[in-house]
Amino acid sequence: MIGWLQGERIQTWEQGGRRGVVVACSGVGYEVQLTRRDQEAQTDATCTLWVHQVQREDGSNLYGFPQQRDRDLFRTLIAVNGVGPQMALSLLDCCTAPDLVAAIIEGDLKRLTQAQGVGKRTAE
């Protein structure tokens, strides 16, 4: 299981609504999906990311976060019934981690439904 990567950012990519970076570590390029905010913040040649790996029958996906607390919140979000990795990334893209936690605690449905793919029922 990959939990952390540090290496040279060799490429940024965007495909449909997904975006990320390719990080070269010891001769291997890891394609890591990020939020838009985190991708735009990746301006240095050196890239350090906390990673969550999702292994499925058709492949493996890496989701990256600049802070460990963001990755931990992502993991908490995907443990909720009906919230998958793309929806969790969308929630983290529309709010910073502290703002998202506050919106959940306060039941701020308006804020939560601003994330792409999050409807009222899921927000509740």
Secondary structure, DSSP 8 states (H G I E B T S, - for coil): ---EEEEEEEEEEEETTEEEEEEEETTEEEEEEE-HHHHHH--SSEEEEEEEEEEETTEEEEEEESSHHHHHHHHHHHTSTT--HHHHHHHHHHS-HHHHHHHHHHT-HHHHTTSTT--HHHH-
